[in-house]
Amino acid sequence: MPVDGEHPDHEDEAEMLPDEAAVIAERADSLDELDDDDYLTTDEVADSLGIDLDD
């Protein structure tokens, strides 16, 4: 257990809210169903957000 002002090195899954755990488990299966073409590259996302990665 951390002392006041200290932070633990990792998140404890037991401290995760029940709805967070359910959403993560629910979405994990849908990630497996995606085709590689459904994923965007960092450059594609940056372009869609108007971010110039060359700066």
N, C-alpha and C positions, 0 to 999 in steps of 0.2 A: 504494500500500500504506500502511495507517495506521501511524503511529508508536505505540509502546507506550502504552496508555491511551486512544488515540483509536479511534473507531468509524467504519467506512465509512458514507457517506451512503446507500447502497443495498445490498440483498442481491445478491450475485453468483450468478446462476443456476448457474454452474459449481461453486459450493460446495455446492449442494443435493445431498442424499443421493439416490442412484439410486431408492430406493423412494419417496421423497417426490415426485420428478418423475413417476414412474409413476402414483401415486395421484392427483395433481393432473390429469394428462392423462386418466385414467380417469373422474374425477368431472366434468370439464368437459362431456363429452357428456351425462351424465345431467341436468345443470342445464338444458340446452336442451330436454329432454323434459318438464319440469315445466310444469303449467298455472299461470297467475297465481293461481288459487284455492289452490294448494299452498303458497304463500308466506305467512308470518305477518308481521303488522305488529309494530312495536316494542312497542306497547301490548299486543297479544295475548301476546307472549312474556313481557313484564313481569308481566302478570296471572297467567300460568301458573306463574311463579317466585315469586309473592307479593311482587313489588317494586312500590312505589308511586312512580310517576314524578313525581307532583305535589310531592314534598318537595324 
